[in-house]
Amino acid sequence: MKLEDFEGRVEVEGRRHVVKVLGGGAEFGKGRGGRKLLRIKITAEVGGVRREYVMTYGRHGADNAAVGRAYASVDAPGGRGATRRGSPL
C-alpha cells in the first residue's frame, strides 16, 4: 500500500477538512527497557497546514497487549490550548 498521494475528506466538529498524505514510512525502534516499538511517520497537509505525525505501537502489560500512542501538539490546527501528551489510539 502506498501512502503518498492519498487524499481524504474528514469532518470534525461540523467542519470539513481535506487531508493530503505527502509521504511517510515505518521503522522499528527501542523504547524504555529495550522494548521493541513500531513508529509510523506520516507527513500530511490538513487544511493547508503541513505537519509530520508520528504514531508509536508497542507491547505492554502482563498480557503483552498491543498499545498505540499518538501525540497532539497545541499548535496543531483546531488546537484548543491543550497540553502536549500521549493518548491511546
TORSEZA-505102 format. One line per 3 residues: number of its first residue (from 1); their letters; for each residue x, y, z of N, C-alpha, C, O. Coordinates in nm, 4 decimals. Layout:
NUM) A) X Y Z X Y Z X Y Z X Y Z | ...
This chain:
1) MKL) 0.0836 -0.1168 0.0000 0.0000 0.0000 0.0000 0.0890 0.1244 0.0000 0.1871 0.1307 0.0741 | 0.0557 0.2205 -0.0808 0.1346 0.3417 -0.0936 0.0653 0.4583 -0.0221 -0.0522 0.4858 -0.0465 | 0.1389 0.5263 0.0659 0.0817 0.6397 0.1388 0.0780 0.7672 0.0555 -0.0185 0.8434 0.0619
4) EDF) 0.1823 0.7902 -0.0220 0.1908 0.9135 -0.0986 0.0703 0.9270 -0.1903 0.0196 0.8287 -0.2443 | 0.0267 1.0483 -0.2063 -0.0839 1.0839 -0.2947 -0.2212 1.0426 -0.2421 -0.3209 1.0611 -0.3120 | -0.2294 0.9869 -0.1200 -0.3604 0.9580 -0.0629 -0.4269 1.0895 -0.0278 -0.3624 1.1786 0.0275
7) EGR) -0.5529 1.1031 -0.0586 -0.6283 1.2234 -0.0232 -0.7644 1.1810 0.0297 -0.8331 1.0988 -0.0310 | -0.8018 1.2369 0.1413 -0.9318 1.2053 0.2008 -0.9979 1.3292 0.2558 -0.9334 1.4319 0.2766 | -1.1253 1.3187 0.2787 -1.2021 1.4293 0.3365 -1.2605 1.3804 0.4680 -1.3167 1.2712 0.4757
10) VEV) -1.2465 1.4631 0.5719 -1.2990 1.4288 0.7036 -1.3804 1.5461 0.7564 -1.3613 1.6610 0.7165 | -1.4709 1.5138 0.8463 -1.5492 1.6181 0.9115 -1.5224 1.6111 1.0610 -1.5382 1.5058 1.1227 | -1.4818 1.7237 1.1190 -1.4528 1.7325 1.2617 -1.5297 1.8501 1.3178 -1.5120 1.9639 1.2742
13) EGR) -1.6151 1.8220 1.4150 -1.6959 1.9254 1.4797 -1.7695 2.0125 1.3777 -1.7738 2.1349 1.3904 | -1.8272 1.9474 1.2764 -1.9067 2.0180 1.1775 -1.8280 2.0890 1.0686 -1.8876 2.1490 0.9792 | -1.6957 2.0835 1.0742 -1.6114 2.1474 0.9717 -1.5464 2.0403 0.8862 -1.4984 1.9392 0.9375
16) RHV) -1.5450 2.0630 0.7550 -1.4839 1.9676 0.6620 -1.3391 2.0058 0.6354 -1.3051 2.1233 0.6214 | -1.2544 1.9030 0.6289 -1.1114 1.9228 0.6043 -1.0654 1.8259 0.4964 -1.1170 1.7147 0.4855 | -0.9686 1.8685 0.4172 -0.9049 1.7820 0.3183 -0.7700 1.7399 0.3763 -0.6912 1.8240 0.4194
19) VKV) -0.7445 1.6095 0.3769 -0.6189 1.5533 0.4261 -0.5436 1.4979 0.3062 -0.5943 1.4114 0.2349 | -0.4208 1.5485 0.2838 -0.3366 1.5004 0.1750 -0.2094 1.4415 0.2358 -0.1357 1.5110 0.3057 | -0.1841 1.3139 0.2092 -0.0627 1.2496 0.2592 0.0483 1.2737 0.1578 0.0348 1.2396 0.0403
22) LGG) 0.1585 1.3330 0.2044 0.2701 1.3683 0.1181 0.3816 1.2645 0.1223 0.4610 1.2545 0.0288 | 0.3877 1.1874 0.2303 0.4923 1.0864 0.2436 0.4806 1.0169 0.3770 0.3952 1.0515 0.4587 | 0.5654 0.9196 0.3991 0.5629 0.8507 0.5269 0.6420 0.7221 0.5215 0.7000 0.6862 0.4190
25) GAE) 0.6428 0.6546 0.6332 0.7141 0.5280 0.6415 0.7032 0.4701 0.7813 0.6416 0.5292 0.8700 | 0.7631 0.3548 0.7995 0.7609 0.2870 0.9284 0.9012 0.2421 0.9635 0.9818 0.2110 0.8758 | 0.9294 0.2391 1.0928 1.0608 0.1934 1.1390 1.0464 0.1299 1.2764 0.9574 0.1657 1.3535
28) FGK) 1.1347 0.0354 1.3063 1.1391 -0.0245 1.4387 1.2399 0.0518 1.5224 1.3421 0.0984 1.4720 | 1.2101 0.0637 1.6499 1.2999 0.1307 1.7423 1.2936 0.0608 1.8761 1.2255 -0.0405 1.8918 | 1.3650 0.1156 1.9721 1.3633 0.0603 2.1071 1.3117 0.1650 2.2035 1.3483 0.2822 2.1955
31) GRG) 1.2272 0.1219 2.2937 1.1728 0.2082 2.3966 1.2444 0.1855 2.5281 1.3508 0.1237 2.5333 | 1.1847 0.2362 2.6333 1.2409 0.2158 2.7666 1.2471 0.0666 2.7983 1.1543 -0.0078 2.7665 | 1.3528 0.0246 2.8587 1.3680 -0.1155 2.8942 1.4009 -0.2047 2.7752 1.3954 -0.3272 2.7855
34) GRK) 1.4349 -0.1432 2.6625 1.4734 -0.2211 2.5454 1.3587 -0.2811 2.4678 1.3802 -0.3621 2.3776 | 1.2339 -0.2415 2.5023 1.1175 -0.2940 2.4303 1.1183 -0.2510 2.2848 1.1542 -0.1378 2.2525 | 1.0786 -0.3414 2.1979 1.0709 -0.3113 2.0556 0.9445 -0.2299 2.0279 0.8360 -0.2649 2.0744
37) LLR) 0.9593 -0.1210 1.9516 0.8475 -0.0340 1.9160 0.8377 -0.0214 1.7648 0.9377 -0.0337 1.6941 | 0.7187 0.0029 1.7163 0.6957 0.0331 1.5757 0.6501 0.1783 1.5677 0.5503 0.2160 1.6291 | 0.7232 0.2595 1.4921 0.6863 0.4001 1.4738 0.6435 0.4206 1.3292 0.7165 0.3869 1.2360
40) IKI) 0.5250 0.4761 1.3122 0.4742 0.5082 1.1792 0.4722 0.6597 1.1683 0.4069 0.7282 1.2471 | 0.5453 0.7116 1.0688 0.5537 0.8564 1.0483 0.4818 0.8915 0.9194 0.5014 0.8270 0.8164 | 0.3989 0.9938 0.9261 0.3246 1.0389 0.8096 0.3410 1.1900 0.7975 0.3187 1.2629 0.8942
43) TAE) 0.3793 1.2368 0.6807 0.3815 1.3795 0.6528 0.2547 1.4088 0.5748 0.2312 1.3515 0.4684 | 0.1729 1.4990 0.6290 0.0434 1.5270 0.5675 0.0141 1.6757 0.5718 0.0711 1.7513 0.6506 | -0.0765 1.7143 0.4845 -0.1251 1.8520 0.4816 -0.2735 1.8459 0.5145 -0.3510 1.7785 0.4467
46) VGG) -0.3120 1.9179 0.6201 -0.4513 1.9224 0.6633 -0.4950 2.0675 0.6645 -0.4389 2.1494 0.7374 | -0.5936 2.0991 0.5849 -0.6419 2.2368 0.5787 -0.5336 2.3349 0.5374 -0.5329 2.4492 0.5830 | -0.4417 2.2913 0.4512 -0.3354 2.3784 0.4033 -0.2144 2.3880 0.4945 -0.1205 2.4612 0.4633
49) VRR) -0.2138 2.3161 0.6066 -0.1018 2.3196 0.7018 -0.0286 2.1857 0.6963 -0.0897 2.0804 0.7147 | 0.1029 2.1898 0.6708 0.1845 2.0690 0.6603 0.2438 2.0354 0.7967 0.2982 2.1221 0.8651 | 0.2327 1.9074 0.8358 0.2871 1.8602 0.9630 0.3342 1.7165 0.9467 0.2945 1.6463 0.8537
52) EYV) 0.4194 1.6747 1.0391 0.4591 1.5349 1.0476 0.3891 1.4752 1.1690 0.3931 1.5315 1.2784 | 0.3255 1.3617 1.1484 0.2523 1.2936 1.2537 0.3222 1.1611 1.2811 0.3651 1.0927 1.1881 | 0.3336 1.1245 1.4092 0.4006 1.0007 1.4474 0.3091 0.9216 1.5406 0.2571 0.9747 1.6387
55) MTY) 0.2907 0.7942 1.5082 0.2161 0.7031 1.5942 0.3120 0.5931 1.6364 0.3869 0.5413 1.5537 | 0.3106 0.5573 1.7626 0.4020 0.4567 1.8149 0.3218 0.3410 1.8728 0.2271 0.3614 1.9489 | 0.3606 0.2197 1.8360 0.2949 0.1000 1.8859 0.3965 0.0141 1.9582 0.5117 0.0029 1.9164
58) GRH) 0.3521 -0.0467 2.0681 0.4384 -0.1371 2.1433 0.3546 -0.2384 2.2181 0.2320 -0.2273 2.2224 | 0.4188 -0.3356 2.2762 0.3518 -0.4377 2.3575 0.3730 -0.4031 2.5036 0.4852 -0.3749 2.5456 | 0.2640 -0.4050 2.5823 0.2725 -0.3626 2.7220 0.1886 -0.4528 2.8121 0.0949 -0.5187 2.7671
61) GAD) 0.2239 -0.4540 2.9376 0.1448 -0.5228 3.0390 0.1700 -0.6721 3.0452 0.2426 -0.7294 2.9639 | 0.1069 -0.7332 3.1454 0.1233 -0.8762 3.1696 0.0695 -0.9594 3.0536 0.1197 -1.0685 3.0269 | -0.0325 -0.9085 2.9845 -0.0903 -0.9838 2.8726 -0.0249 -0.9499 2.7386 -0.0686 -0.9981 2.6341
64) NAA) 0.0807 -0.8663 2.7418 0.1564 -0.8301 2.6214 0.0674 -0.7682 2.5129 0.0874 -0.7928 2.3940 | -0.0307 -0.6881 2.5549 -0.1270 -0.6270 2.4627 -0.0595 -0.5210 2.3768 0.0276 -0.4479 2.4237 | -0.1006 -0.5134 2.2502 -0.0504 -0.4092 2.1591 -0.1202 -0.2781 2.1935 -0.2431 -0.2716 2.1981
67) VGR) -0.0408 -0.1736 2.2175 -0.0938 -0.0427 2.2544 -0.0329 0.0612 2.1616 0.0872 0.0589 2.1347 | -0.1163 0.1523 2.1127 -0.0684 0.2592 2.0263 -0.0839 0.3938 2.0925 -0.1767 0.4151 2.1705 | 0.0069 0.4852 2.0619 0.0005 0.6214 2.1152 0.0296 0.7198 2.0033 0.1101 0.6932 1.9141
70) AYA) -0.0377 0.8339 2.0099 -0.0122 0.9439 1.9168 -0.0052 1.0707 1.9996 -0.0695 1.0804 2.1041 | 0.0716 1.1671 1.9544 0.0887 1.2916 2.0267 0.0307 1.4064 1.9468 0.0524 1.4175 1.8261 | -0.0429 1.4912 2.0155 -0.1008 1.6092 1.9510 -0.0312 1.7325 2.0063 -0.0023 1.7403 2.1257
73) SVD) -0.0051 1.8267 1.9207 0.0630 1.9489 1.9604 -0.0374 2.0621 1.9748 -0.1366 2.0670 1.9021 | -0.0122 2.1525 2.0677 -0.1031 2.2643 2.0897 -0.1085 2.3583 1.9709 -0.2054 2.4326 1.9557 | -0.0056 2.3566 1.8856 -0.0076 2.4455 1.7700 -0.0700 2.3806 1.6474 -0.0658 2.4366 1.5379
76) APG) -0.1283 2.2615 1.6660 -0.1958 2.1946 1.5541 -0.3232 2.2703 1.5205 -0.3853 2.3289 1.6092 | -0.3634 2.2699 1.3932 -0.4879 2.3369 1.3558 -0.6050 2.2827 1.4372 -0.6197 2.1614 1.4521 | -0.6866 2.3707 1.4886 -0.8015 2.3298 1.5682 -0.7675 2.3046 1.7132 -0.8546 2.2664 1.7913
79) GRG) -0.6401 2.3257 1.7516 -0.5991 2.3046 1.8896 -0.6664 2.4041 1.9820 -0.6977 2.5164 1.9423 | -0.6880 2.3625 2.1035 -0.7573 2.4486 2.1996 -0.6703 2.4788 2.3200 -0.7202 2.4966 2.4311 | -0.5402 2.4843 2.2974 -0.4515 2.5161 2.4088 -0.4270 2.3977 2.5001 -0.3829 2.4159 2.6136
82) ATR) -0.4543 2.2778 2.4539 -0.4312 2.1587 2.5365 -0.2823 2.1346 2.5504 -0.2031 2.1821 2.4689 | -0.2446 2.0619 2.6519 -0.1041 2.0299 2.6696 -0.0662 1.9178 2.5750 -0.1514 1.8441 2.5254 | 0.0625 1.9066 2.5511 0.1121 1.8001 2.4640 0.1191 1.6727 2.5464 0.1861 1.6680 2.6496
85) RGS) 0.0492 1.5690 2.5002 0.0502 1.4447 2.5748 0.0165 1.3298 2.4837 -0.0406 1.3486 2.3763 | 0.0517 1.2111 2.5266 0.0185 1.0916 2.4503 -0.1209 1.0455 2.4836 -0.1682 1.0645 2.5957 | -0.1862 0.9860 2.3884 -0.3188 0.9306 2.4139 -0.3314 0.7997 2.3390 -0.2812 0.7857 2.2274
88) PL) -0.3990 0.7033 2.4011 -0.4160 0.5751 2.3336 -0.4934 0.5921 2.2039 -0.5830 0.6759 2.1942 | -0.4583 0.5130 2.1062 -0.5294 0.5163 1.9777 -0.6503 0.4274 1.9840 -0.7238 0.4162 1.8859
